Amino acid sequence: MEPIKDRLARGEMVLVMGVGRVLHHNLLQIVGLAGGFHGVWFDHEHTGFSIEKLEVGTLAARSVGLDCFVRIAPTDYALVSKCLEAGGNGIMAAQVFSAEQAEQIVRWTKFHPRGARGLNVGGWDARFATIPVAKYCEGANCDTLVAIQIETLQAVEECDAIAAIDGVDLLFVGPSDLSQSLGVTGEFFHPKCVEAIDRVATACRKHGKHWGAVCVSPEHAALLHERGCRMLSPTSDVKLISAGLAAVKLDYGRYFS
């Protein structure tokens, strides 16, 4: 398994898929075996699955060479540690409004001296207490992906300050909530949305950070990519199943009438 962080550092294009409503090990293995995706992000923000289910999900992802990180609400210090100890290689904080809030997320994710994460070596990320403590902390601080979602008007206003934070690796645009926050819900190509994306891209270039986004169509992906987006999330578990059903109905339409 090649870590997403390493791929981004080399300037590669990274494709990831969201998983939450249909979090099952077989689905993850199907996606990995099909190829094309480099990782998955588990959507705890909207589904609230158990830690045990996340442990199985991260195990299944690793088994087919998929890296993974977990999207969470930015409200729970302990959840950050639980997600990382369960096998997630990073976290993505949703609904962030300010640089101050983003700084708190970094401190929750990093051990001393950068942060104040609670130290426990009993999880997967410390290989169940088989890595020396100091080496574990150093490696976790270096390797753990920290992504901050830019999907609120205030976050757009503060995206330069957020991108400047030491320990923030990636800004991630959530186009649906962003369009809602800008008062143009669902109008992903509206000038307000494009302007916000440009501000994120500029901030990331200025501070040497990467950025990613959910894309809603190939045309939207092209818009993002030409502005420097290097992590695209083109589908989710639910969308994947819906697209498969639509394709089957189209191919066998005469038998469904």
C-alpha positions in Angstrom: 0.0 0.0 0.0 1.4 3.4 -1.0 0.4 6.2 1.4 -1.6 9.0 -0.1 0.7 11.5 1.5 3.7 10.0 -0.4 1.8 10.1 -3.7 0.9 13.8 -3.1 4.5 14.6 -2.2 5.6 13.3 -5.6 2.9 15.4 -7.3 0.8 12.5 -8.4 -2.9 12.6 -9.1 -4.8 10.7 -6.3 -8.3 9.3 -6.7 -10.3 8.4 -3.6 -13.8 7.2 -2.9 -16.1 8.1 0.0 -17.5 5.2 2.0 -20.0 5.4 4.8 -23.6 4.2 4.2 -22.4 0.9 2.7 -19.3 0.3 4.8 -18.6 -3.4 4.2 -15.3 -5.2 3.7 -16.5 -6.9 0.5 -17.3 -3.6 -1.2 -13.9 -2.2 -0.2 -12.2 -5.3 -1.6 -14.2 -5.1 -4.8 -13.2 -1.5 -5.3 -9.5 -2.2 -4.6 -9.4 -5.2 -6.9 -11.1 -3.3 -9.7 -8.2 -0.8 -9.7 -8.1 2.9 -10.4 -8.5 4.2 -6.9 -5.6 4.9 -4.5 -7.6 5.2 -1.3 -10.9 5.6 0.4 -12.2 8.1 3.0 -14.6 6.8 5.6 -17.4 9.2 6.3 -18.0 9.2 10.0 -19.4 12.7 9.9 -22.7 11.6 8.3 -23.0 7.9 9.3 -21.3 7.5 12.8 -20.2 3.9 12.3 -18.7 2.0 15.2 -14.9 1.8 15.8 -15.0 -1.9 15.3 -16.6 -1.4 11.9 -13.9 1.1 11.1 -11.2 -1.4 12.1 -12.6 -4.0 9.7 -12.9 -1.3 7.0 -9.3 -0.2 7.3 -8.2 -3.8 7.4 -10.1 -4.6 4.2 -8.7 -1.5 2.5 -5.2 -2.4 3.3 -5.7 -5.9 2.0 -6.2 -4.6 -1.5 -3.7 -1.8 -1.4 -6.0 1.1 -0.6 -4.8 3.8 1.8 -7.5 5.4 3.9 -8.5 8.4 6.1 -11.6 9.3 8.1 -13.8 12.3 7.8 -15.1 13.5 11.2 -16.9 16.4 12.7 -14.4 18.8 14.3 -15.9 18.4 17.8 -14.4 15.4 19.5 -10.7 15.2 20.6 -11.0 11.5 21.5 -12.5 10.5 18.2 -9.4 11.7 16.4 -7.2 9.2 18.3 -9.8 6.4 18.0 -9.9 6.8 14.2 -6.1 6.7 13.9 -5.7 3.8 16.3 -8.3 1.9 14.4 -6.1 2.0 11.3 -7.0 5.2 9.5 -3.8 6.9 8.1 -5.3 10.3 8.6 -8.3 12.4 9.4 -10.3 15.0 7.5 -12.1 17.6 9.6 -15.5 18.7 8.2 -17.3 22.0 8.7 -14.3 23.9 9.8 -14.9 27.6 10.0 -11.6 29.2 11.1 -7.8 28.9 11.2 -8.1 28.6 15.0 -10.3 25.6 14.7 -7.9 24.0 12.2 -5.0 24.6 14.5 -6.9 22.7 17.2 -7.5 19.8 14.9 -3.7 19.6 14.2 -3.0 19.6 17.9 -5.5 16.8 18.5 -3.8 14.8 15.8 -0.1 15.4 16.6 1.9 14.1 19.6 4.3 16.4 21.6 6.0 18.7 20.7 3.6 19.8 17.9 0.4 18.8 19.6 -1.3 17.2 22.6 -2.6 13.9 21.3 -3.1 11.3 24.0 -0.4 8.6 23.9 -1.6 5.0 23.6 0.3 2.3 21.9 -2.4 -0.4 21.9 -3.8 0.3 18.5 -3.0 -0.6 14.9 -1.0 2.5 14.2 1.5 1.5 16.9 1.3 -2.1 15.6 -0.3 -3.1 18.9 2.5 -2.0 21.2 5.3 -3.5 19.1 6.9 -0.1 18.0 9.1 1.7 20.6 7.2 4.6 22.0 9.4 7.4 20.8 9.7 6.0 17.3 5.9 5.5 17.1 5.3 9.2 18.1 7.9 10.5 15.6 6.5 8.4 12.8 2.9 9.3 13.5 3.7 13.0 13.6 5.4 12.7 10.2 3.1 10.3 8.4 -0.4 11.0 9.5 -2.5 12.9 7.0 -4.3 16.0 8.3 -6.9 17.4 5.9 -9.2 20.4 6.5 -12.4 20.8 4.6 -13.2 24.1 3.0 -16.9 24.2 2.7 -18.0 27.3 4.7 -17.9 30.9 3.7 -15.7 31.7 6.7 -13.3 28.9 5.8 -12.9 30.4 2.4 -12.2 33.8 3.9 -9.5 32.1 6.2 -8.2 29.6 3.7 -4.8 31.3 3.4 -4.3 31.2 7.2 -5.5 27.6 7.3 -3.1 26.6 4.5 -0.2 28.3 6.4 -0.7 26.1 9.5 2.2 23.7 10.2 0.8 20.2 10.2 -2.1 20.8 7.8 -1.3 18.7 4.7 -4.4 19.2 2.5 -7.3 21.5 2.0 -10.3 19.7 0.7 -13.2 21.4 -1.0 -16.7 20.2 -0.3 -18.7 21.6 -3.2 -22.2 20.9 -2.0 -21.9 22.6 1.4 -19.7 25.3 -0.2 -22.4 26.2 -2.7 -24.9 26.2 0.1 -22.8 28.5 2.1 -22.4 30.9 -0.8 -26.1 31.0 -1.4 -26.0 29.1 -4.8 -26.9 25.6 -3.6 -26.1 23.0 -6.2 -24.7 25.5 -8.8 -21.2 24.1 -8.8 -20.0 26.2 -11.8 -21.4 29.4 -10.4 -18.8 32.2 -10.4 -19.0 32.4 -6.6 -18.0 28.7 -6.4 -15.3 29.0 -9.0 -13.9 32.1 -7.2 -13.8 30.2 -3.9 -12.0 27.3 -5.5 -9.5 29.8 -7.0 -8.8 31.2 -3.5 -8.2 27.8 -2.1 -5.8 26.9 -5.0 -3.9 30.2 -4.6 -3.5 29.7 -0.8 -2.2 26.2 -1.3 0.3 27.3 -4.0 1.5 30.1 -1.7 2.1 27.8 1.3 3.3 24.7 -0.6 0.2 22.6 0.4 -2.0 20.2 -1.6 -5.7 20.4 -2.1 -8.5 18.1 -3.1 -12.2 18.0 -3.7 -15.3 16.0 -4.3 -16.1 16.3 -8.0 -19.6 16.1 -9.3 -18.9 15.4 -13.0 -16.0 14.9 -15.4 -16.4 18.6 -16.4 -16.2 19.6 -12.8 -13.1 17.4 -12.3 -11.5 19.1 -15.3 -12.1 22.5 -13.7 -10.6 21.4 -10.5 -7.6 19.7 -12.0 -6.6 22.6 -14.2 -6.5 24.7 -11.1 -4.0 22.4 -9.4 -6.3 19.9 -7.5 -4.4 16.7 -6.9 -6.9 14.7 -5.0 -10.2 14.0 -6.6 -13.2 12.1 -5.1 -15.5 11.3 -8.0 -17.9 8.9 -6.3 -19.1 7.3 -3.1 -20.4 3.9 -2.1 -24.0 5.0 -2.7 -23.3 6.7 -6.0 -21.3 3.7 -7.2 -24.3 1.4 -6.5 -26.7 3.8 -8.1 -24.5 4.2 -11.2 -24.3 0.4 -11.5 -28.0 0.0 -11.3 -28.6 2.7 -13.9 -26.1 1.0 -16.2 -27.8 -2.4 -15.8 -31.2 -0.9 -16.5 -29.9 0.9 -19.6 -28.2 -2.2 -20.9 -31.2 -4.4 -20.3 -33.9 -1.8 -20.6 -36.2 -3.8 -22.9 -36.5 -6.4 -20.2 -37.5 -3.9 -17.5 -40.5 -2.5 -19.3 
